[in-house]
């Protein structure tokens, strides 16, 4: 399985309104519930008026389109990283999953996954 590194630093934050989000950016993920609006975006494009934010994330995506019948892909990756005490933040889209790791653990996470037969691009 191929894991593709994302070429930018990421921020996970809460915003008060969708108006704060630049929908023209090329990478962002919005989660909205009855309690909050969460945003994952490139750090330099984080809205100024966030309610809370956590900088210092890097990420990779599982390459290809993952069929919904494929079971355990994310579980295997998360277990490998958990066994090595590396926390993750996951974004799932219709096509695939994105795994975010704190910047200081990113290279270590990729090395561990590489040793577990994942190809890193």
VOTI-521679 format. One record per atom (N, C-alpha, C, O): x, y, z; residue in three letters. Coordinates in steps of 0.05 Angstrom, whole numbers, plus 32768, in hexadecimal, padded with zeros to 4 digits. Atoms other than C-alpha are relative to their C-alpha. Example, Ala and Ser with C-alpha at 12.3 -4.5 7.8 and 13.67 -1.06 7.14 Angstrom:
BEGIN
((8012 7FE8 8000) ALA)
((80F6 7FA6 809C) ALA)
((8012 8018 8000) ALA)
((8027 8018 800D) ALA)
((7FF0 7FE8 7FFF) SER)
((8111 7FEB 808F) SER)
((7FF1 8016 800E) SER)
((7FFB 802C 8012) SER)
//
This chain:
BEGIN
((8011 7FE9 8000) UNK)
((8000 8000 8000) UNK)
((8012 8019 8000) UNK)
((8027 801A 800D) UNK)
((7FF1 7FE8 8003) UNK)
((8019 8045 7FEE) UNK)
((7FF5 8016 8011) UNK)
((7FDD 801B 8012) UNK)
((8008 7FE9 7FF0) UNK)
((8018 8080 801E) UNK)
((800E 8018 7FF4) UNK)
((8026 8019 7FF1) UNK)
((7FF5 7FE8 800E) UNK)
((8021 80C4 7FFE) UNK)
((8001 8017 8014) UNK)
((7FED 8020 801F) UNK)
((7FFC 7FEA 7FEE) UNK)
((803E 80FC 8029) UNK)
((7FF3 8019 7FF5) UNK)
((7FF5 801F 7FDD) UNK)
((800B 7FE6 8008) UNK)
((8019 813E 8027) UNK)
((8016 8015 8003) UNK)
((8025 8014 8016) UNK)
((7FE9 7FED 8000) UNK)
((8048 8178 8017) UNK)
((7FFD 8019 8010) UNK)
((800B 802D 800B) UNK)
((8003 7FE8 7FF0) UNK)
((8030 81A9 804B) UNK)
((7FFA 7FFA 801D) UNK)
((7FF3 7FE4 8025) UNK)
((8007 8002 7FE4) UNK)
((8028 81B6 8095) UNK)
((7FE3 8005 8004) UNK)
((7FD6 8014 7FF5) UNK)
((801D 7FFE 7FFC) UNK)
((7FE2 81AF 80B0) UNK)
((7FF9 8009 801C) UNK)
((8008 8007 802F) UNK)
((800B 7FF7 7FE7) UNK)
((7FB8 81CD 80E7) UNK)
((7FE4 7FF4 8003) UNK)
((7FD5 7FF1 7FF0) UNK)
((801A 800A 7FF9) UNK)
((7F7B 81AF 8109) UNK)
((7FF4 8015 8012) UNK)
((7FFF 801D 8026) UNK)
((800C 7FEA 7FF1) UNK)
((7F4B 81E4 8123) UNK)
((7FE2 7FFF 8000) UNK)
((7FD5 7FF0 7FF2) UNK)
((801C 7FFB 8000) UNK)
((7F05 81F9 8135) UNK)
((7FFB 801C 7FF8) UNK)
((8009 802F 7FFF) UNK)
((8008 7FE5 8009) UNK)
((7EE3 8234 8113) UNK)
((7FE3 8005 8008) UNK)
((7FD4 7FF2 800D) UNK)
((801B 7FF9 7FF7) UNK)
((7EA4 8259 8125) UNK)
((7FEC 7FFF 7FE9) UNK)
((7FD4 7FFD 7FED) UNK)
((8012 7FFF 8017) UNK)
((7E88 825B 80DE) UNK)
((800F 7FF6 7FE7) UNK)
((8027 7FF9 7FE5) UNK)
((7FF4 8008 801A) UNK)
((7E93 823E 8098) UNK)
((800A 8019 7FF1) UNK)
((801B 8016 7FDF) UNK)
((7FF8 7FE7 800D) UNK)
((7E9B 8287 8082) UNK)
((801E 8004 8003) UNK)
((802B 8010 7FF2) UNK)
((7FE3 7FFC 7FFA) UNK)
((7EE1 8285 80A1) UNK)
((8012 7FEF 7FEE) UNK)
((802A 7FF3 7FEE) UNK)
((7FF1 8013 800F) UNK)
((7EF7 824D 8072) UNK)
((8002 8008 7FE2) UNK)
((7FEE 800E 7FD6) UNK)
((7FFC 7FFA 801D) UNK)
((7F15 825C 802D) UNK)
((7FFC 7FE6 7FF0) UNK)
((800E 7FD5 7FEF) UNK)
((8007 8018 800F) UNK)
((7EF3 8228 8002) UNK)
((800F 7FFE 7FE6) UNK)
((800B 7FEA 7FD7) UNK)
((7FF0 8001 8018) UNK)
((7F23 8238 7FC9) UNK)
((801B 7FF3 8005) UNK)
((802A 7FED 7FF2) UNK)
((7FE6 800D 7FFB) UNK)
((7F5F 8218 7FEC) UNK)
((7FFF 7FE4 7FF4) UNK)
((7FEA 7FD8 7FF0) UNK)
((7FFE 801B 800D) UNK)
((7F78 81D7 7FCE) UNK)
((7FFF 7FE9 8013) UNK)
((7FFC 7FD2 800B) UNK)
((8002 8015 7FEC) UNK)
((7F78 81B0 800F) UNK)
((7FF4 800B 801A) UNK)
((7FFF 801C 8026) UNK)
((800D 7FFB 7FE6) UNK)
((7F48 81B5 8049) UNK)
((7FEC 7FEA 8005) UNK)
((7FE3 7FDD 7FF2) UNK)
((8015 8014 7FF9) UNK)
((7F18 8187 806D) UNK)
((7FEF 800D 8016) UNK)
((7FFA 8016 802A) UNK)
((8013 7FF4 7FED) UNK)
((7EDA 819F 8092) UNK)
((7FEF 7FEA 800C) UNK)
((7FE4 7FD9 7FFD) UNK)
((8013 8012 7FF2) UNK)
((7EB3 8178 80C6) UNK)
((7FEE 8012 8010) UNK)
((7FF6 8022 8020) UNK)
((8014 7FEF 7FF2) UNK)
((7E73 8197 80DF) UNK)
((7FEC 7FED 800E) UNK)
((7FE1 7FDB 8002) UNK)
((8014 800E 7FF0) UNK)
((7E47 817C 8117) UNK)
((7FEE 8015 800E) UNK)
((7FF1 802D 8009) UNK)
((8010 7FED 7FF2) UNK)
((7E13 819B 8144) UNK)
((800F 800E 8017) UNK)
((8005 8020 8023) UNK)
((7FEF 7FF4 7FEB) UNK)
((7E4C 81AC 8174) UNK)
((8017 8010 7FF7) UNK)
((8021 8022 8006) UNK)
((7FE8 7FF2 8009) UNK)
((7E85 81C6 8149) UNK)
((8003 7FFF 7FE2) UNK)
((7FF6 7FEF 7FD4) UNK)
((7FF6 8001 801C) UNK)
((7EA4 81D5 8106) UNK)
((801E 7FFD 8003) UNK)
((802C 800F 800C) UNK)
((7FE4 8006 8000) UNK)
((7EE8 81B5 8100) UNK)
((800C 8004 7FE4) UNK)
((7FFE 7FFF 7FD0) UNK)
((7FF3 7FFB 801A) UNK)
((7F1A 81C6 80CA) UNK)
((801D 7FF6 8002) UNK)
((802B 7FFA 8016) UNK)
((7FE4 8007 8003) UNK)
((7F5B 81A6 80B4) UNK)
((8009 800F 7FE7) UNK)
((7FFC 800C 7FD2) UNK)
((7FF8 7FF0 8017) UNK)
((7F82 81D4 8086) UNK)
((801F 8004 8001) UNK)
((802C 7FFD 8015) UNK)
((7FE3 7FFA 8000) UNK)
((7FC8 81E9 8071) UNK)
((8004 8016 8015) UNK)
((7FF5 8029 8017) UNK)
((7FFB 7FEE 7FEA) UNK)
((7FE6 820E 80AC) UNK)
((8000 801D 7FF8) UNK)
((7FF4 802E 8006) UNK)
((7FFF 7FE4 8008) UNK)
((7FF4 824E 8086) UNK)
((7FE5 800B 7FF6) UNK)
((7FE3 8023 7FF2) UNK)
((801B 7FF8 8009) UNK)
((7FAB 8250 806F) UNK)
((7FEB 7FFE 8016) UNK)
((7FD3 7FFF 8010) UNK)
((8013 8002 7FEA) UNK)
((7F8C 8248 80B4) UNK)
((7FF2 801B 8004) UNK)
((7FFF 802F 8005) UNK)
((800E 7FE7 7FFB) UNK)
((7F55 827B 80C0) UNK)
((800A 800E 801A) UNK)
((8011 8000 802D) UNK)
((7FF5 7FF1 7FE9) UNK)
((7F6B 82B2 80F1) UNK)
((7FEE 7FFE 8019) UNK)
((7FF8 7FFF 802F) UNK)
((8012 7FFF 7FE9) UNK)
((7F2D 82AE 811C) UNK)
((7FF6 7FE4 8008) UNK)
((7FDF 7FDF 800C) UNK)
((8008 801A 7FF6) UNK)
((7F2F 8265 8131) UNK)
((7FF9 8001 801D) UNK)
((8003 8012 802C) UNK)
((8007 8002 7FE4) UNK)
((7F10 8251 8172) UNK)
((8016 7FF1 8010) UNK)
((801E 7FFA 8025) UNK)
((7FE9 8010 7FF5) UNK)
((7F46 821D 8181) UNK)
((800F 7FF6 7FE8) UNK)
((8004 7FF2 7FD2) UNK)
((7FEF 800A 8016) UNK)
((7F80 8204 8157) UNK)
((8017 7FF0 800B) UNK)
((8022 7FF6 8020) UNK)
((7FE8 800F 7FF9) UNK)
((7FB7 81D1 8159) UNK)
((8011 7FFE 7FE6) UNK)
((8009 7FF1 7FD3) UNK)
((7FEE 8000 8016) UNK)
((7FF1 81DC 8129) UNK)
((8013 7FE8 8003) UNK)
((8012 7FD9 8017) UNK)
((7FEB 8013 7FFD) UNK)
((802A 81AD 811B) UNK)
((7FF9 7FE4 7FF6) UNK)
((8004 7FD0 8001) UNK)
((8007 801A 800C) UNK)
((800B 8174 80F2) UNK)
((800C 7FFD 7FE4) UNK)
((800E 8011 7FD6) UNK)
((7FF9 8007 801B) UNK)
((8025 8152 80B4) UNK)
((7FEF 7FE7 7FF9) UNK)
((7FE5 7FDA 800B) UNK)
((8011 8016 8006) UNK)
((8000 811D 808D) UNK)
((8008 7FF1 7FE7) UNK)
((8019 7FF8 7FD8) UNK)
((7FFD 8010 8018) UNK)
((7FFD 80E7 8059) UNK)
((7FE4 7FF5 7FF9) UNK)
((7FD3 7FF3 800B) UNK)
((8019 800C 8008) UNK)
((7FC5 80C8 8031) UNK)
((8006 7FE4 7FF6) UNK)
((801B 7FDE 7FEC) UNK)
((7FFE 801A 800B) UNK)
((7FB9 8080 8020) UNK)
((7FF8 8002 7FE2) UNK)
((7FE2 800A 7FDC) UNK)
((8003 7FFC 801D) UNK)
((7FC1 8080 7FD4) UNK)
((7FEB 7FED 7FF4) UNK)
((7FE7 7FD7 7FFD) UNK)
((8014 800F 800E) UNK)
((7F8A 8069 7FA7) UNK)
((7FE4 8004 800C) UNK)
((7FE1 8011 8020) UNK)
((801C 7FFE 7FF7) UNK)
((7F3F 8063 7FAF) UNK)
((7FFA 7FE7 8010) UNK)
((7FFD 7FD1 8006) UNK)
((8005 8017 7FEE) UNK)
((7F2D 8037 7FEA) UNK)
((7FE2 7FF9 7FFF) UNK)
((7FD1 8009 8005) UNK)
((801B 800A 8001) UNK)
((7EEF 800E 7FDF) UNK)
((7FF5 7FFD 801C) UNK)
((8004 7FF5 802E) UNK)
((800C 8002 7FE5) UNK)
((7EBF 800E 801A) UNK)
((8001 7FE3 800B) UNK)
((7FFE 7FDF 8023) UNK)
((7FFE 801C 7FF7) UNK)
((7EC5 7FC2 801C) UNK)
((801B 7FF9 800B) UNK)
((801F 7FE3 8017) UNK)
((7FE5 8005 7FF6) UNK)
((7F0F 7FC7 802D) UNK)
((8000 8005 801E) UNK)
((7FFA 801B 8027) UNK)
((8002 7FFE 7FE3) UNK)
((7F14 7FBA 8077) UNK)
((801C 7FFE 800D) UNK)
((802D 7FEE 8005) UNK)
((7FE8 8002 7FF0) UNK)
((7F4C 7FC8 80A8) UNK)
((8018 800F 7FF7) UNK)
((802D 800E 8004) UNK)
((7FE9 7FF1 800A) UNK)
((7F79 7FF5 807F) UNK)
((8009 8015 8015) UNK)
((8021 8016 801C) UNK)
((7FFA 7FEB 7FED) UNK)
((7F76 8030 80AF) UNK)
((8007 7FF4 801C) UNK)
((8018 7FFE 802A) UNK)
((7FFB 800D 7FE7) UNK)
((7F74 8002 80EB) UNK)
((801D 7FF5 8002) UNK)
((802A 7FF8 8017) UNK)
((7FE5 800A 8000) UNK)
((7FB6 7FE2 80D8) UNK)
((8015 8016 8003) UNK)
((8027 8014 8013) UNK)
((7FEE 7FE9 7FFE) UNK)
((7FD9 8025 80CE) UNK)
((7FFF 800B 801D) UNK)
((8014 8011 8029) UNK)
((8002 7FF3 7FE6) UNK)
((7FBE 8041 810F) UNK)
((800B 7FED 8016) UNK)
((8017 7FF7 8029) UNK)
((7FF4 8012 7FEC) UNK)
((7FD2 8002 8136) UNK)
((801E 8000 8000) UNK)
((802B 8000 8015) UNK)
((7FE3 7FFF 8003) UNK)
((8019 8004 811B) UNK)
((800A 8019 800E) UNK)
((801D 8018 801D) UNK)
((7FF7 7FE7 7FF4) UNK)
((801F 804D 8130) UNK)
((7FFB 8001 801E) UNK)
((800B 800B 802D) UNK)
((8006 8001 7FE4) UNK)
((7FFD 8042 8173) UNK)
((8014 7FEF 8010) UNK)
((801C 7FF7 8026) UNK)
((7FEC 8011 7FF3) UNK)
((802D 800A 8184) UNK)
((801A 800F 8004) UNK)
((802A 8007 8015) UNK)
((7FE8 7FF0 7FFE) UNK)
((8064 803D 817A) UNK)
((7FFB 801B 800D) UNK)
((800C 802D 800B) UNK)
((8008 7FE8 7FF0) UNK)
((8041 8072 81A4) UNK)
((7FFF 8019 7FEF) UNK)
((8007 802F 7FF8) UNK)
((8004 7FEA 8012) UNK)
((8031 809F 8169) UNK)
((7FE2 8005 7FFC) UNK)
((7FD5 7FF4 7FF1) UNK)
((801C 7FFA 8002) UNK)
((7FEE 80C1 816C) UNK)
((7FF9 800A 7FE3) UNK)
((800B 8014 7FD5) UNK)
((8008 7FF7 801B) UNK)
((7FC6 80D1 812D) UNK)
((7FE6 800F 8001) UNK)
((7FD7 800E 8015) UNK)
((8019 7FF2 8005) UNK)
((7F8D 80FC 8114) UNK)
((7FF8 7FF7 7FE3) UNK)
((8008 7FFA 7FD1) UNK)
((8008 800C 801A) UNK)
((7F66 80DC 80DA) UNK)
((7FEA 8010 7FF3) UNK)
((7FD7 8018 8000) UNK)
((8015 7FF4 8011) UNK)
((7F3D 80FB 80A2) UNK)
((7FF8 7FEA 7FEC) UNK)
((8009 7FDF 7FDE) UNK)
((800A 8013 8014) UNK)
((7F12 80CD 8078) UNK)
((7FEF 800F 7FEC) UNK)
((7FDD 801E 7FF3) UNK)
((8010 7FF5 8015) UNK)
((7EF7 80E2 8035) UNK)
((7FF2 7FE9 7FF1) UNK)
((7FF6 7FD2 7FF9) UNK)
((800E 8016 800F) UNK)
((7ECC 80BB 8003) UNK)
((8015 7FEE 7FF3) UNK)
((8011 7FD5 7FF3) UNK)
((7FEC 8011 800E) UNK)
((7F0B 80A3 7FDE) UNK)
((8014 7FF3 8012) UNK)
((801B 7FDC 800C) UNK)
((7FE9 800B 7FF2) UNK)
((7F3F 8098 8013) UNK)
((8002 800C 801D) UNK)
((7FF0 801A 8026) UNK)
((7FFB 7FF6 7FE5) UNK)
((7F5B 80A7 8058) UNK)
((801A 8010 8001) UNK)
((802D 800A 7FF2) UNK)
((7FE8 7FEF 7FFB) UNK)
((7F8D 80DC 806F) UNK)
((8007 7FFC 801D) UNK)
((7FF6 7FFD 802E) UNK)
((7FF6 8003 7FE5) UNK)
((7FB8 80D1 80AC) UNK)
((8012 8017 8007) UNK)
((8026 801C 7FF9) UNK)
((7FEF 7FEA 7FF7) UNK)
((7FD5 810C 80D1) UNK)
((800E 7FF8 8019) UNK)
((8004 7FEA 802B) UNK)
((7FEE 8006 7FEA) UNK)
((800E 8106 8102) UNK)
((800D 801A 8008) UNK)
((8013 802B 7FF7) UNK)
((7FF2 7FE8 7FF8) UNK)
((802F 813C 812C) UNK)
((801B 8001 7FF2) UNK)
((8028 7FEC 7FEF) UNK)
((7FE8 7FFC 8010) UNK)
((806B 8158 8106) UNK)
((8018 7FF3 800C) UNK)
((8028 7FE7 7FFD) UNK)
((7FE8 800C 7FF3) UNK)
((809E 8140 8139) UNK)
((8001 7FE2 7FFE) UNK)
((8016 7FD6 8002) UNK)
((8001 801D 8003) UNK)
((8087 80F8 812E) UNK)
((7FFD 7FF7 7FE4) UNK)
((7FFC 7FDF 7FDE) UNK)
((8007 8007 801C) UNK)
((807B 80FA 80E3) UNK)
((8015 7FEE 7FF3) UNK)
((800E 7FD9 7FE8) UNK)
((7FEB 8011 800D) UNK)
((80BE 80DF 80CA) UNK)
((8002 7FE5 800D) UNK)
((8005 7FD1 7FFF) UNK)
((7FFF 801A 7FF1) UNK)
((80BE 80A9 8100) UNK)
((7FE8 7FEF 7FF7) UNK)
((7FEB 7FD7 7FF3) UNK)
((8017 800F 8008) UNK)
((8077 8095 80ED) UNK)
((8003 7FF4 7FE4) UNK)
((7FFD 7FDD 7FDF) UNK)
((7FFC 800A 801B) UNK)
((8089 808F 80A3) UNK)
((8015 7FEA 8000) UNK)
((8012 7FD7 7FF1) UNK)
((7FEB 8015 7FFE) UNK)
((80C8 8067 80B4) UNK)
((7FF4 7FE6 800A) UNK)
((7FFA 7FD0 7FFF) UNK)
((800D 8018 7FF4) UNK)
((809F 8036 80DF) UNK)
((7FEE 7FF3 7FEC) UNK)
((7FED 7FDB 7FE9) UNK)
((8013 800B 8014) UNK)
((806A 802F 80A9) UNK)
((800F 7FF4 7FE8) UNK)
((8007 7FDF 7FDD) UNK)
((7FEF 800B 8016) UNK)
((80A0 8024 8074) UNK)
((800B 7FE4 8008) UNK)
((800B 7FD2 7FF7) UNK)
((7FF6 801A 7FF6) UNK)
((80BD 7FEB 809F) UNK)
((7FE9 7FEC 8001) UNK)
((7FEF 7FD4 8002) UNK)
((8017 8012 7FFF) UNK)
((8076 7FCE 80A0) UNK)
((7FF5 7FFC 7FE4) UNK)
((7FDE 7FF5 7FE1) UNK)
((8007 8006 801C) UNK)
((8075 7FC8 8054) UNK)
((7FEE 8014 7FF2) UNK)
((7FE0 800D 7FDF) UNK)
((800E 7FEB 800D) UNK)
((8053 800A 8043) UNK)
((8014 800F 7FEE) UNK)
((802A 8013 7FF7) UNK)
((7FEF 7FF0 8011) UNK)
((8070 8030 8008) UNK)
((7FF9 801D 8004) UNK)
((7FE2 8025 8004) UNK)
((8003 7FE4 7FFA) UNK)
((807B 8079 8017) UNK)
((8008 8011 7FE8) UNK)
((801E 800E 7FDD) UNK)
((7FF9 7FEE 8017) UNK)
((8078 80AD 7FDF) UNK)
((7FFF 801C 8009) UNK)
((8004 802F 7FFA) UNK)
//
